[in-house]
Amino acid sequence: MPPSVRRRLIAMVYETFLLLAVEMLAVALYLLVTRNNHAPVFQYGLKVWLFIVTGAYFVWGWTNSGHTLAMKTWRMQVVTNGGARLPLRMAIARYLLAWGWFLPALLACTVLGLKDKAQVGAAIAVGVLGWGLTAFMDRDRQFLHDRLAGTRIVALPKKRAAPAAPAETA
């Protein structure tokens, strides 16, 4: 049974905060290695580095345990349509397809020449909203990138509390 769309979106917000911490460390390492060089090639290199670090974060989580820390917190797991753990190739495909949340908006900004933060933010918000609505067009309420990658998000049951040890009598 899939978790609700609301629950998945809340987990994504939590994931954003966790990912920011991972990426801040990645930026610090990059700046240290490149000696904070601001030449254009290093600026593009930073973007490529962050794309790779972000991908490694997600792909490792999905192939190792089936979830990231945010997904674990919200008791969700990504699996194949058959219910198995994701193989590496499928996890990479899911990561690339998940860029559908942002990539169309970013491409539209480039084509339309939008550079103002408010305009770019609005374009990304529209793109995220549009991609999020794909779950309501799917019979299983899966997002488009999961449908295309052959994956799905499943809800994990709540952990039961261990029974209390019997009290000793005196």
Backbone as numpy.savetxt, mean C-alpha at the origin, in Angstrom:
# Nx Ny Nz CAx CAy CAz Cx Cy Cz
-14.01 -14.00 3.33 -14.86 -12.81 3.33 -13.97 -11.57 3.33
-14.23 -10.65 2.41 -13.39 -9.44 2.36 -13.76 -8.47 3.47
-12.77 -7.74 3.98 -13.08 -6.68 4.94 -13.84 -5.57 4.22
-14.53 -4.75 4.97 -15.30 -3.67 4.36 -14.37 -2.70 3.65
-14.93 -1.99 2.69 -14.15 -0.97 1.97 -13.69 0.09 2.97
-14.55 0.45 3.90 -14.19 1.45 4.92 -12.98 0.99 5.73
-12.99 -0.24 6.14 -11.87 -0.79 6.93 -10.58 -0.79 6.13
-10.66 -1.14 4.85 -9.46 -1.13 4.01 -8.94 0.28 3.79
-9.84 1.25 3.63 -9.40 2.63 3.46 -8.76 3.18 4.73
-9.31 2.85 5.89 -8.71 3.28 7.15 -7.32 2.67 7.30
-7.18 1.40 6.92 -5.86 0.76 6.98 -4.88 1.45 6.03
-5.37 1.92 4.89 -4.50 2.63 3.95 -4.01 3.96 4.53
-4.86 4.64 5.27 -4.43 5.88 5.91 -3.33 5.57 6.93
-3.54 4.53 7.73 -2.53 4.11 8.70 -1.24 3.71 7.97
-1.40 3.01 6.86 -0.25 2.58 6.06 0.55 3.79 5.57
-0.14 4.86 5.23 0.52 6.07 4.75 1.48 6.61 5.81
1.04 6.64 7.07 1.91 7.13 8.14 3.12 6.22 8.34
2.90 4.91 8.29 4.01 3.98 8.44 4.98 4.10 7.27
4.44 4.24 6.08 5.28 4.36 4.89 6.08 5.65 4.90
5.52 6.72 5.45 6.26 7.97 5.57 7.52 7.78 6.41
7.41 7.03 7.48 8.57 6.77 8.34 9.63 5.97 7.57
9.19 4.96 6.84 10.13 4.15 6.04 10.81 5.02 5.00
10.05 5.86 4.34 10.61 6.70 3.29 11.51 7.80 3.84
11.23 8.31 5.04 12.13 9.30 5.63 13.50 8.68 5.89
13.51 7.45 6.36 14.78 6.75 6.55 15.49 6.53 5.22
14.72 6.17 4.20 15.30 5.95 2.87 15.90 7.24 2.31
15.19 8.35 2.50 15.70 9.65 2.03 16.98 10.01 2.77
16.98 9.82 4.08 18.18 10.13 4.87 19.37 9.31 4.38
19.16 8.03 4.12 20.24 7.17 3.62 20.70 7.65 2.24
19.75 7.98 1.37 20.10 8.45 0.03 20.92 9.74 0.09
20.47 10.68 0.93 21.19 11.95 1.05 22.59 11.74 1.62
22.73 10.79 2.51 24.03 10.48 3.09 24.96 9.89 2.02
24.44 8.95 1.25 25.25 8.29 0.21 25.61 9.26 -0.91
24.67 10.12 -1.30 24.92 11.05 -2.41 25.49 12.38 -1.94
25.78 12.48 -0.67 26.32 13.70 -0.07 25.45 14.91 -0.35
24.14 14.66 -0.32 23.14 15.71 -0.48 23.31 16.49 -1.78
23.69 15.80 -2.83 23.89 16.42 -4.14 22.52 16.73 -4.75
22.32 17.96 -5.22 21.04 18.38 -5.76 21.03 18.46 -7.29
22.00 17.86 -7.94 22.02 17.83 -9.40 20.77 17.08 -9.89
20.24 17.44 -11.06 19.01 16.80 -11.55 19.06 15.27 -11.57
20.20 14.72 -11.93 20.29 13.26 -11.97 20.07 12.66 -10.59
20.51 13.33 -9.55 20.32 12.84 -8.19 18.87 13.02 -7.74
18.21 14.06 -8.24 16.80 14.25 -7.91 15.95 13.14 -8.52
16.25 12.76 -9.77 15.55 11.64 -10.40 15.93 10.33 -9.70
17.18 10.23 -9.32 17.64 9.04 -8.61 16.90 8.84 -7.30
16.60 9.94 -6.61 15.85 9.85 -5.35 14.45 9.31 -5.60
13.82 9.74 -6.67 12.47 9.25 -7.00 12.50 7.76 -7.31
13.49 7.33 -8.07 13.63 5.90 -8.38 13.90 5.11 -7.10
14.78 5.64 -6.25 15.11 4.99 -4.98 13.85 4.82 -4.11
13.04 5.86 -4.01 11.82 5.78 -3.20 10.81 4.80 -3.80
10.72 4.75 -5.12 9.85 3.78 -5.79 10.28 2.36 -5.44
11.58 2.11 -5.45 12.12 0.78 -5.14 11.93 0.45 -3.66
12.22 1.39 -2.78 12.06 1.15 -1.34 10.59 0.87 -1.00
9.70 1.66 -1.56 8.27 1.47 -1.31 7.85 0.09 -1.82
8.29 -0.26 -3.01 7.96 -1.57 -3.56 8.50 -2.70 -2.70
9.74 -2.55 -2.23 10.33 -3.58 -1.38 9.54 -3.74 -0.09
9.11 -2.63 0.50 8.31 -2.67 1.73 7.04 -3.49 1.53
6.29 -3.17 0.48 5.03 -3.88 0.24 5.26 -5.32 -0.21
6.12 -5.52 -1.18 6.34 -6.87 -1.72 6.86 -7.80 -0.64
7.78 -7.33 0.19 8.29 -8.18 1.27 7.17 -8.57 2.23
6.34 -7.61 2.62 5.24 -7.91 3.53 4.25 -8.89 2.93
3.88 -8.67 1.68 2.88 -9.52 1.05 3.39 -10.93 0.79
4.67 -11.08 0.47 5.19 -12.42 0.19 5.63 -13.14 1.46
6.04 -12.39 2.47 6.53 -12.99 3.71 5.40 -13.47 4.61
4.51 -12.54 4.98 3.44 -12.89 5.92 2.04 -12.70 5.32
1.98 -12.07 4.17 0.68 -11.81 3.55 0.11 -10.46 3.93
0.82 -9.71 4.78 0.31 -8.40 5.15 1.44 -7.48 5.58
1.14 -6.19 5.53 2.05 -5.17 6.06 1.64 -4.94 7.52
2.36 -4.08 8.21 2.02 -3.81 9.61 0.62 -3.23 9.75
0.25 -2.31 8.86 -1.10 -1.73 8.93 -2.16 -2.80 8.65
-1.91 -3.66 7.69 -2.87 -4.73 7.39 -2.98 -5.69 8.58
-1.86 -5.97 9.22 -1.89 -6.85 10.39 -2.69 -6.21 11.52
-2.49 -4.91 11.75 -3.22 -4.20 12.78 -4.72 -4.26 12.53
-5.11 -4.12 11.29 -6.53 -4.14 10.94 -7.02 -5.53 10.55
-6.22 -6.55 10.84 -6.56 -7.96 10.62 -7.01 -8.24 9.18
-6.08 -7.96 8.25 -6.33 -8.23 6.84 -5.10 -8.92 6.26
-5.33 -9.67 5.22 -4.23 -10.34 4.56 -4.51 -10.37 3.06
-3.46 -10.24 2.28 -3.60 -10.34 0.83 -3.20 -11.76 0.43
-4.04 -12.38 -0.38 -3.82 -13.75 -0.83 -4.14 -13.85 -2.31
-3.77 -14.96 -2.91 -4.16 -15.20 -4.29 -5.65 -15.51 -4.30
-6.23 -15.53 -5.48 -7.65 -15.86 -5.58 -7.93 -17.26 -5.05
-6.92 -18.12 -5.05 -7.06 -19.47 -4.51 -6.82 -19.55 -3.01
-6.47 -18.41 -2.39 -6.27 -18.38 -0.95 -4.84 -18.63 -0.49
-3.90 -18.75 -1.42 -2.50 -19.02 -1.08 -1.73 -17.71 -0.88
-0.58 -17.82 -0.25 0.31 -16.66 -0.08 0.81 -16.23 -1.46
1.06 -14.93 -1.61 1.46 -14.40 -2.91 2.88 -14.82 -3.28
3.06 -15.30 -4.50 4.42 -15.49 -5.00 5.00 -14.12 -5.36
6.32 -14.06 -5.47 7.01 -12.80 -5.73 6.48 -12.09 -6.96
6.33 -12.78 -8.05 5.88 -12.16 -9.30 4.50 -11.52 -9.13
3.60 -12.18 -8.44 2.26 -11.65 -8.25 2.28 -10.44 -7.31
3.14 -10.46 -6.30 3.26 -9.33 -5.38 3.80 -8.10 -6.12
4.78 -8.30 -6.99 5.32 -7.19 -7.78 4.25 -6.64 -8.72
3.50 -7.52 -9.35 2.42 -7.08 -10.24 1.37 -6.28 -9.47
1.04 -6.74 -8.26 0.06 -6.02 -7.44 0.59 -4.63 -7.07
1.87 -4.55 -6.71 2.46 -3.26 -6.37 2.39 -2.30 -7.56
2.76 -2.77 -8.73 2.74 -1.91 -9.91 1.31 -1.49 -10.27
0.37 -2.42 -10.18 -1.02 -2.10 -10.49 -1.64 -1.16 -9.46
-1.17 -1.23 -8.22 -1.70 -0.35 -7.17 -1.33 1.11 -7.42
-0.37 1.35 -8.30 -0.06 2.74 -8.66 -1.22 3.38 -9.40
-2.22 2.59 -9.77 -3.43 3.13 -10.37 -4.15 4.10 -9.46
-3.88 4.02 -8.15 -4.45 4.98 -7.22 -3.95 6.40 -7.51
-2.70 6.52 -7.99 -2.06 7.84 -8.13 -1.59 8.17 -9.54
-1.13 7.18 -10.28 -0.47 7.43 -11.56 -1.33 8.18 -12.57
-2.61 7.83 -12.78 -3.39 8.60 -13.75 -3.46 10.09 -13.39
-3.61 10.40 -12.11 -3.67 11.80 -11.69 -2.33 12.49 -11.91
-1.24 11.80 -11.60 0.08 12.38 -11.80 0.37 12.62 -13.28
-0.04 11.68 -14.12 0.12 11.86 -15.57 -0.73 13.02 -16.08
-1.96 13.14 -15.56 -2.82 14.26 -15.96 -2.20 15.59 -15.56
-1.60 15.63 -14.39 -0.92 16.86 -13.94 0.22 17.22 -14.88
0.95 16.21 -15.31 2.07 16.45 -16.22 1.57 16.95 -17.57
0.55 16.29 -18.11 0.00 16.67 -19.41 -0.62 18.07 -19.37
-1.33 18.36 -18.28 -2.01 19.66 -18.16 -1.11 20.75 -17.61
0.10 20.39 -17.22 1.04 21.37 -16.71 0.70 21.89 -15.32
-0.01 21.09 -14.54 -0.39 21.50 -13.19 0.80 21.35 -12.26
1.14 22.44 -11.56 2.27 22.41 -10.64 1.90 22.94 -9.26
0.81 23.68 -9.18 0.36 24.22 -7.91 -0.03 23.07 -6.98
0.40 23.14 -5.72 0.15 22.05 -4.78 -1.34 21.77 -4.62
-2.15 22.80 -4.61 -3.59 22.62 -4.46 -4.17 21.89 -5.67
-3.71 22.24 -6.87 -4.20 21.59 -8.09 -3.76 20.13 -8.15
-2.50 19.90 -7.82 -1.99 18.53 -7.82 -2.72 17.71 -6.76
-2.91 18.29 -5.58 -3.64 17.60 -4.52 -5.06 17.26 -4.92
-5.72 18.19 -5.58 -7.09 17.96 -6.04 -7.13 16.85 -7.09
-6.16 16.87 -8.01 -6.10 15.83 -9.04 -5.88 14.46 -8.41
-4.98 14.38 -7.45 -4.73 13.11 -6.78 -5.96 12.66 -6.00
-6.64 13.60 -5.34 -7.86 13.25 -4.60 -8.92 12.67 -5.53
-9.08 13.28 -6.70 -10.06 12.77 -7.67 -9.64 11.38 -8.15
-8.34 11.19 -8.40 -7.85 9.89 -8.84 -8.05 8.81 -7.79
-7.74 9.14 -6.54 -7.91 8.18 -5.45 -9.39 7.84 -5.28
-10.25 8.85 -5.34 -11.68 8.61 -5.22 -12.18 7.71 -6.35
-11.73 8.00 -7.56 -12.13 7.19 -8.71 -11.69 5.74 -8.57
-10.45 5.53 -8.15 -9.94 4.18 -7.99 -10.67 3.48 -6.84
-10.93 4.21 -5.77 -11.64 3.64 -4.64 -13.04 3.17 -5.01
-13.67 3.89 -5.91 -15.03 3.52 -6.34 -15.05 2.21 -7.12
-13.90 1.77 -7.62 -13.88 0.50 -8.37 -14.31 -0.67 -7.49
-14.14 -0.55 -6.17 -14.56 -1.63 -5.28 -16.07 -1.80 -5.31
-16.81 -0.74 -5.55 -18.26 -0.83 -5.56 -18.79 -1.38 -6.88
-17.92 -1.49 -7.88 -18.31 -2.09 -9.15 -17.94 -3.57 -9.21
-17.27 -4.06 -8.18 -16.81 -5.44 -8.14 -17.75 -6.27 -7.26
-18.10 -7.45 -7.71 -19.05 -8.27 -6.95 -18.51 -8.68 -5.58
-17.18 -8.78 -5.45 -16.56 -9.16 -4.17 -16.02 -7.96 -3.40
-16.29 -6.75 -3.90 -15.83 -5.50 -3.28 -14.30 -5.40 -3.22
-13.64 -5.99 -4.22 -12.18 -5.88 -4.31 -11.85 -4.67 -5.17
-10.72 -4.03 -4.87 -10.28 -2.91 -5.68 -9.77 -3.41 -7.02
-9.72 -2.51 -7.99 -9.35 -2.89 -9.36 -7.97 -3.53 -9.43
-7.00 -3.02 -8.68 -5.65 -3.60 -8.77 -5.64 -5.04 -8.26
-6.46 -5.37 -7.28 -6.54 -6.76 -6.83 -7.18 -7.64 -7.88
-8.23 -7.16 -8.50 -8.89 -7.94 -9.55 -7.93 -8.20 -10.70
-7.19 -7.17 -11.11 -6.26 -7.32 -12.23 -5.05 -8.20 -11.88
-4.60 -8.13 -10.64 -3.43 -8.92 -10.21 -3.78 -10.36 -9.85
-5.06 -10.67 -9.73 -5.45 -12.01 -9.33 -5.28 -12.24 -7.83
-5.42 -11.15 -7.07 -5.28 -11.23 -5.62 -6.56 -10.75 -4.97
-6.64 -10.95 -3.66 -7.78 -10.42 -2.92 -7.37 -10.20 -1.47
-8.09 -9.29 -0.84 -7.87 -9.01 0.58 -8.92 -9.79 1.35
-8.47 -10.50 2.38 -9.40 -11.24 3.23 -9.28 -10.72 4.66
-10.38 -10.81 5.38 -10.40 -10.42 6.79 -9.91 -11.60 7.62
-9.08 -11.30 8.59 -8.60 -12.33 9.52 -9.46 -12.28 10.77
-9.69 -13.44 11.40 -10.52 -13.44 12.61 -9.80 -12.78 13.78
-10.59 -12.30 14.73 -10.01 -11.75 15.94 -9.35 -12.88 16.71
-8.22 -12.56 17.35 -7.55 -13.56 18.18 -8.33 -13.72 19.46
-8.50 -14.95 19.85 -9.21 -15.22 21.10 -8.24 -15.09 22.26
-8.74 -14.57 23.34 -7.92 -14.45 24.55 -7.67 -15.85 25.11
-6.46 -16.07 25.59 -6.12 -17.36 26.17 -6.93 -17.56 27.45
-7.39 -18.79 27.68 -8.15 -19.01 28.90 -7.28 -18.77 30.13
-7.90 -18.23 31.16 -7.18 -17.92 32.39 -6.78 -19.23 33.08
-5.62 -19.21 33.68 -5.15 -20.40 34.43 -6.03 -20.58 35.63
-6.32 -21.83 36.01 -7.15 -22.05 37.19 -6.47 -21.52 38.45
-7.26 -20.93 39.30 -6.71 -20.37 40.54 -6.37 -21.51 41.51
-5.25 -21.34 42.18 -4.85 -22.37 43.15 -5.64 -22.18 44.42
-6.04 -23.27 45.00 -6.78 -23.20 46.27 -5.82 -23.46 47.41
-6.03 -22.80 48.50 -5.12 -22.95 49.63 -5.59 -24.00 50.59
